Every structure is written in C-alpha cells, then in structure tokens.
Amino acid sequence: MNTPAHRPLHAGHPFPAGTRYLGPHSSRTPLGVTVVLRRMGQPPTPAAWPQSPRWPRGEFGAHCGAAPADIERVRSHARTHGLVETGCDPHRRVLHFNGSVEALQRAFGVQLGRYRWPGLRRYVVSCEQAPSLPADVAPSVLAVLGLDRRPVAKTHFRKALSAPNQTYTPPQVGQLYNFPANTDGSGQCVALIELGGGFSQADLTTYFTGLGIATPPTVTAVPVAGGKNSPGGDADAEVMLDIEMVGALAPGAAIAVYFAPNTDQGFYEAISQAAHDTQNKPSVISISWGGPEDSWSTSSLAAMQSALEDAVALGVSVTAAAGDSGSSDGESDGQPHVDFPASSPYSLACGGTTLTASASAITSEVVWNETASNEGATGGGVSADYALPAWQQGSNVPKAPNGFTGRGVPDVAGDADPLTGYQVRVDGSDEVIGGTSAVAPLWAALLARCNQSLGRAVGDVHAALYQIGETAFRDITQGDNGSYAAGQGWDACTGLGSPDGQMLLAALAAQNPPAAGAPSP
C-alpha cells in the first residue's frame, strides 16, 4: 500500500506469538481515527519544583498546541482521501476523522485485517504495516491512532489464590503509612484511567458506609472515545479497587473515572482528556494499567508520552502501577522488562511490598515477591526507551540489559501483595485484592492530601522526592523481584520505599511553603 511519496511514521509493529490472520477487514462500518500532531515551538519544560505551571489549562494550547499550518496540512490530506473530520482540539493537538475502510487504507497506506488475538474471543482489527503519510505531511504527525485496535494494556491487580496472611482496609494502611492528619483531599479531584469494566454506585455506597465514611466521595464517569462505565466483567475489580482506594484514603476528593477502550487510541485519549479537563480539573491522575515497553509501537509511545508531558506541564501529578509480574513484566524471553506508562519519566512509578503489621505499627515490610506460589511480584527495572533523568542520577540506577543508561523503575512503593491485601467490594461481593494497581491510587490519594494542605498542586514531584530521600520514606532493604534485589536507598524493586505521609508533607512544605490560607501541615 505504501508509495514512494509516503513516509512511514514508525517501524512495523510485530504481533505477539499465537496471533492468526483471519482475512481482510471488509466491514462497511466507518472507523474513527485520532491523528496526534507535533507541538508548535519547543516542548513544554515542566516547571521546576516548587514553581507553578507556566500556563493554566485555558492558555496552554496557545503556546504548546498544534500549529494552524500543521492542522490545515493534515486536513487537506484527509479531505483528499474522503475522510470526514469529526473533531479538532488544537490545544491537545488532535484531529479526529471518520472514514470507510477503503478511504483509511488509502489515506494512511495500510491494509486493515481481522486477527484472532491470543486470549481474546473476538477478533481485532489491526494492520501489519505502519501508517504512512506523504513526505510533506508526515513531519506534522506524531501518530495515527485507531487503525491498530489490538489491546495494549493489562490490569495490575492480583487476587490471592490462597488464604491471605493479613488483610487491611485502605484507611488502616493509610494509618500505617502515617498519612497526614487533618487532610482528606478536599478541594482536589483525582482522575482514574480505566480501559474497561465499571462500577455500581450501590456497591460504593455500601463500601464507604461500612468504613464509617459518612459522606461518600462524588464519583463521575467520563466516557472517552466510545468507552463507558460498563460493569459486569473481570475489569470491574480494577475499577472498584481504584475508586475505593482513593475514596477511602481521600474521601474529601472528587473522583473522575475516564472510561476508554483498551487500545492505544483509547489510552492516549483518556490521559490527554484528563490532563486538559477544564470541568473536573484533576490535580492527580492514577493509572493502574500498562504493558511492557517493547509491546508498544514507537508512535504510540510518542503519543502517550506527549499526553503525560502535557499533564505534568499543567501541574498534574501522574501515578502509575509498575506491574505485577516481577522483573520480566510477564515477558518470556528471559530478559528483564519494565512496564509503560510507569517507565515514563513523567509518571511516578509505584512498586509493591509485602506489609506485616501489629496493632497500628509496621513490623515488617519487604519486596513483594510471591512468584514461587504464583501470587505475583512487583515490577521494576530499567527503561530501554527513556534516558536516566537528572533527578535520578544520584540513585545508582544500573544500566538496562541493552547497555542503555535508562530511567529506573519504580520511584516509590506501597503494600501490593495479595496475601497482605486490601479489603474491597466488587460487584456485590467483599474481596481481598492486591497488586501495584492498589499502590498507584494509594499514592494518588496521598498526593491529593498534600495538595490540600499546601494549597497548591505539587505536580511533578520526582525532583522533590529524590531530594527529600530517606527522611520521608521507609527504605525497603530485603527481597528481590527476580533480576533486581533491594538494598539501601533507591532500588529497582521498591524505589525510594514506602511513604511516611506526615514526614513527606512536612518536607514538601519546607521546600514549598503552604499558600496563603492553606492549613498548616
């Protein structure tokens, strides 16, 4: 399908083992695509801690949106091939088009097919070729999303296969981690990214009432790219875990749940729309889904990275689960891998521990690794795609397996072992669930409470956390996740460690005094 005048946006994206080609995709139903454009000017440099964002949401697009000339260039190309524009968000740098299979194939130089995907009952629409564009249009475009509809991410929760050793309610873990007193997240909104599943308001009411939370948090479902709150499947456990963790640990915060399809198009749109949402205005985004770095196409990574970069430039903190399959991240090649989007330097990557307590005190906390009993292990390692950030240069991060000096994962940790898991409610049943999926919303709730106390959003806290170091963390020095072992200071199992919330807030306040009128930490 490519012509000499076309330039591929990235190299071909290999299919996983076991994928079967079923034939061409010949449906008459139009498909929608999202074209992600480059920024005008230079990328936004996230404001150095503790400065405020350079531009608020309403002004961001004028400085870091899409250039009008790029928009017109892509529009003209799409129009030539019979595509119908269905939306344009210059501040997010996206154009939306609908078109027939034939029109999309001509416009983007691909052959759409139906594929039987390993582990899925239904076929998926995908293409073996990378999208391509004319040489004068290609430089304007980061990615064309929606042509390849393979699932890109997995949930990172774990249910115990055997009887748990010890279980906790989220508030009990918040107490063990010394979450800051006199805070509940009031005035904040936490965004949750969900690529499937749903929740029942009746379940949430029952759960929060049972915890003694008199006024349950407001939970708003936000449909994205055709996704919606759709309870009744396995992913409900992810959705309910995320909501109940945030709602129990920061009951004063509003919760906005962005439901999107599990595709690179859906994942990108959910993060981008949450970052730029002028109605809900989240100050923290929590992501409990992901996949190994090498399972993503180059252009999908570029699009996702641009959305995460927008979030932190707007002063929004992003927490992301580091994965539940140890240092392999579920790959079978015998090599260590890290999970994306946790591996992005714009994500606060959240690893997992095994937490044992007596009364209201922690008696033991080690790296979560129950691989021997098939109960999972924390993800962690070194990125093969993202270079070592400045804020991590003093952390003795080892090199990636390919010799690359990469970003170390995770940054922080918290209880994730399903054998020391969380008491939650899913689809009318009380269950115990663990996984790093619980740690991302735990940290999101903690940051929301810090935001409340400081009277401003902490935004990208990486530099602050690595500067604060051990004074605000419980250093985890025992255990391993396969290829990496815990030790003093940062490690590729639990990062800096689990939090001491009160000490963390005090340290953040010392670096960035509370705004006028904010409660004193």
N, C-alpha and C positions, 0 to 999 in steps of 0.2 A: 504493500500500500504506500510506502514512502516513495517520494520522488526526489531527484537530486536537489530540488529547490527547498526541500523540507529539512529541518534540523531537529533531531530527537531531543526531548527535554532531559532525558537521562538514559542510562543503560537499561536494557531489558530487565524485567523483574522475575526471577525464577519462581516456578511453582513448587510447593512442598511435595515430598515423596508421597505417592498414592493418589495424586490428582489425575482425573481422567477427563479427556476431551469428549464431549457428547455431540458436538456439531456446531454450526454457526448459530448465532443468536438472530433469529428472524422475526421477532415479535414486531407487531405494528404499534405497540405502545411506545410513545416518546420517552426518552430518558432525559434526566436533568443532570447537568454538569456544573461544577464550580471552577471557574478559572481564577487562580490566585496570581495577582500581579506583583511585580517588584515595587519597592518603596521609591518614592521620589526623594532625591537627595540621599544623605547618609543615613544608615540605620540609627535608631534612637539609642543612645547610650543610657542605660538605666541610671537614674540619679544615684550618686554615691551616698551610701548611708552616712548621716541621717537626713539628707536633703529630701525635700518634697518632689513629687513628679514634676517634670519640666512643663508638661501640658496636661490639663484635665481632659476627660473623655470628649467633651464638646469641641475642643480645639486641636485634638491630636491629629485628625485627618488632614488639616491644612498644612501640617509640617511633615507627617510621616505616612500620608495616604498614598493613593495611586496618582501618578501624573495624568492629567487630562489627555495628553497625546498618546499615552500607552492605552488608556481606555478606548479611545477612538480607533487605534490601530487594531485592537482585538475585536471591537465591534464590527469593523469593516470586514475583517476576515470571516467572522461568524455569519454576517449577513450574506456574504458572497456564497456561502455553502448552505443557505436556507435555515440557519438556526434562529430561534426566536428568543430574544432577550426577555428574561422574566424578573430580573432584579439587578441592581447595581449599588454597591456600598463602597464608595471611593475611600471612606475613612478606614475600612477594613481591607481595602484593595481586592475586592472580589467582584466578579461579574458572573451572573447566573444565566444559563441558556438551556432551552429545551430543544430537542430535535429527534428526528427519526433515526433509527439505527444506521441507515444508509448515509444520512447527512452527517452524523457524528463521525462515521468512518472516513468520509471524505475530508471533513474539516481537520481531523487530528491524525490522519494517517495510520489508523489501527484496523484490525479485524476483530470484531466482538464475537465471542463464542460462549457456549454454555459448558460449564465444567462441574464435574462431581468433585466436591471438596472433601478431604479426609475428615470424618467425624460429623458431617452435616447431612441431613436428609434431603434438603432441597439443593438444586443446582445453583451455582452463582454465575453471574455474567462477569467475564473478565477478558483480558487480551494479553497475548504474549509479547507484543511489541510495545515499546514505549511510545507515548503520544509524541507527535512531531508537528512542527509549525514552520511556515515559510521563514527564511533567514531574516527578513525584516521585522517579523512579529515575535519570533522565539525569545529574543533578549528581554522582552517586556514581561514574560510569563515565568513564574516560579513553578507552577504545577497546574495540571488539568485533572481535577478530581471528579470521580463519578463514572469513569469508563471502566475502571477495575473495581469490582464490588466484592472482592474477597474480604472475609473478616480479618481485621488487623490486630485485634487485642483480645486478651483474656482477662477474666476477673482474677483478683488476687486475694480471695478469701479461702479459708480452709475449714471444713467441718471435721471434728475429731472422729476417727474411725474406732477408737476405743474410749473407755471411760476417762474423762478428764481428771487430772490430779487436783486441780484447784480452779475455780471459776470466779469471775468478778462482774459486777455491774460496771458500766463506764464511770459513774461517779466514784466508785471505790478506787479505780485505777487513777483517776484524777487526783484523789486524795493522796495515794501513794506517791504520785509524781509531784505533789505539792503545788497543784495549780493555784495561781494567785488568788488570795482572798478578796472578797468584796468585788468580784467581777463575775459576769455571766454572759458576756458577749453582747450586751445591749447596745443598740445603735449600729451593729455590724450585720452584714449579710455574707453568708458562706455559700459559695456555688459548689454543687456536686455534679460531676460529669458522669453520665450513665449511658452505656451503649446497649441497652436492653433492660428488660424487667420493669418492675413498677412497685407501687406501694398502695396500701389501703389506709385511709385516714382513720378508720376504726381501730386498726392494729396500732397505729401510732398513739392514738388517744389512750388505749388500754395500757400500752407500754409506759408512756410517760406518767400516767396517773399512778401506775404501780410503783414508780420510782419516787413518788411524792412530789412531782413537779406540777404545781397547781395550775399554771398557765403554760400549756404545751407550746413549743415554738411554731411559728407560722411556716408552713411548707408549701411552696409554689412550684408546680410542674410547668416547665418551659419546653414546648415542643420545638425541635430543631431538625430541619432537613427531612421531614417526614416521620421523625421519631415521636413517641408519645409515652405517657405513663400507661404501661400495659402489664399489670400484674398477672401472674399465672404460670411463670416459668422459673427455671433454675436461677436466672439472674436476679430474681426478687431478693434473694439472700444478700446479694451485693448492695442493692439499692437500700434495703431496710437497715443493713448494718451501717452504711454510711450515714443515713439520716439519724439513726438512733444514737450513734456515737457523737455526732455534732450536737444533736438536740439535747442529749443528756449532759454533755460537758460544757455546752454554751447555750443554755436554754433561752437566754435573752436575745440571741441572734436570730435573724430571719434566715431561712434556708431556701435556696432556689435550686431546683433539680433540673438540669438540662438533659433531656432525653433525645438521643440521636441514634441513627443506625450504626451498627458496628462495621464501618468502612472507613477508609482514610478520609473520605469526604465528610462523613458524619462526625468523626472525631475532631477533625480540624474545625468544622463549623461550630461545634459545641464549645470548644475552648475560645475561639475567636469571638463568638457572640457573647459568651460570659464575660470576657475581658472588656468588651465595649458596651455592655448593657447599661444604658442610661436610666432604666426604670428600676431594676433591682439593685444596681450598683454594688456588686460583691467586692469585698476587700480581700477575700481569700478564695482561692479555687482549690478544691480537693479532687484528686484523680486516683482512682483505685483500679484502673485498667491499664494494660500495656502489653508489649510484645518484645522479643529480642531485637536488639538494634539491627542485626543483619536480615531480619524478616521484612524490613521496610524498604521501599524504593527510595532512591536519592531525592526525587522531587517531593514525595510525601513527607520525608524528614524535613526538607527545606520549608514546606508549607507549615507543618506543625511547629517548627522552631520559630517561624515568624510570628505565629499566634502567641506562643509563650513569651517571646521577646516583647510583643505588644503589652501583654499582661503586666510584666514587671516594670516596663517603662511607664505604665499608668499607675504604678504604686500598688499593684495587686500581688499578694503572695501566692505562690503555687506549691502545693504539697503533692507528692506522687509516690505511690507504693513501689518498692524496689523489686517485688516479685517473691514467689513462694516456692521456688524450685532450686534453691541453692545457687552456687556459683555457675552452674550450667545454664540457668534460666530455662530449663526444660529442653535444651538442645541435646542431640545425641551424638555430636561429633567428638566428644571427649575434651572439648576446649571450654574455657570459661567465657561467659557472655553476660552483658548487662542488659537491663530492661529499659525500653524507651516508652513513655517520656521521662521516667525517673532519671535517665542519664543526661538529659538536657541540663546545661549549666544554669538554666533559668528555673529549674524545678528543685525544690527542697526534697531530696530523695530520702524516703523513710524505710529503714530496715527493721528487722524484728528480733525480739528477745524472748526468752522463757523467764517468766516472772513468778517468784515464790514470795509469799508474804505471810506474816503472822500478826494478827490484830491489825494495826494501822501502820506497820513498818515492813519494808522490804527486807527479806532475809537472804535472798539470792537472786541474781539476775545474770544470765549467761546468754550467749548467742543461741538463737532458735535454730536447732538442727535436729529434727526427728526423722531424718531420711531413712534410718535403719528400720523404723516401723511404718514407713510410708506416710508420715504425718507432716511432711514438708520441711523446708528450711528457708531462712532468709536469703533473698537475692543480694548481690553485691559483687563488686569487681571494678574493672577499669574500662572506660569507654574506648572504643576503637574509632569513634567518629568525632568526638569533641575533645579539644585540647585541654590540658590542665589549666584551670582558671587561676588568676592571680591570687585569689583568696585561699586557694588550697595548696599553694606552693611550699608552705612550711609543714605540710602534713605527711611527708614521706610516702606519697602515693606510688605504688610500684608501676612499672610500665605494663601496657596492655600486651597480650600474647603476641601481637604482631610487631612489638617493639615500639609502638606509639606511646608518646608521653601524654596520656589521656586523663580526663576528668574521673576522679574516684567516686564510687557509689557504695553505700549511701552517705548522706550527710548526718543524719540523726536516726534515732531508733525508739522503739517502744514495744510493749508486750504484743506478741503476734502468735505465739504458739497456741494451736487449738487445744492442747492439753492444759493450758493455763488461760483459756479463752474468755470471751465476753458473753454474758447472758443477754440475749436479744430476742425479739419476737419477729417471726416471719410467717406470713400467710396463715395467721391464726394459731401458730404453734410457738412455744417457747423453745429456743435452741441455744447451743453454745457454739460460737464461731470465732475463729482466729484468722491469721493471715496478715500480711502487710497492708491489706485493704483496710484493716482496722487502725493502722498506725497513721496513715495519711489523714483521715478525718480527725484523729486524736490531736495531731499537730495543728490541723486547721483550726480546731476549737481553741487550742492554747493560744495561737496567734491572734484569733479574734478577741480573746480576753485581754491580751496585751494591747491590742489596738484600742480597745475600750478604755483601758486605764491610761494609756499615753495620750488619748485624744486625737490620734492620727494613725494612719495605716503604716505598719512597719515595712511593707513592700518586700523587696528582695533582701532577705536578712542574711544571706550567705556570709558576706564580709563581716557582719557584726557577730555572728555565731562563732566563726573561726577565730575572731579576735578575742571574744569572751572566753572560749575554750572551757577548760575543766571546771571552772568555778560554778557554772550553771548546768553541768551535766554529771550524770552518774556514769563513769567510764566502765565499759564492759570489757573485761580482760580475759575471759575464759570462753573457749569454744571456737568452732570454725563453721564455715558454710560450704566446705568442700575444698576448693583451691586456696582459700584465704583463711588465716587464723586471726583471732582477736589478740590485741595487745594494748599496751599503754598508749593513750592518745588515740588519734583517728585510726580506724582500720576499715578494711573493705567488707566487713560483716555488719557492724553497727554504727559506723561513722564516729561521730563525737561521743555518742552514747545516748542514754535516755534522759529526759529532762528533769530538772528541778525548777518547776514553773515560777515559783516566787523569786528564786535567785536569778532566773532568766529575765523576768520583768525588771527587777532592780538593776541588772546590768544594762539592759536596753535603755532604761530611764536615765542611767548615768551618762550614757552616750548621747541620748536624745531626750532632754527633759520634757516632761508632760506639757502638752499645750495648755494655754490659759483656760481655766475652768474644768480641766480634767481631774478626776480623783487622783490623789497621791498614792503610788504603789506601796 
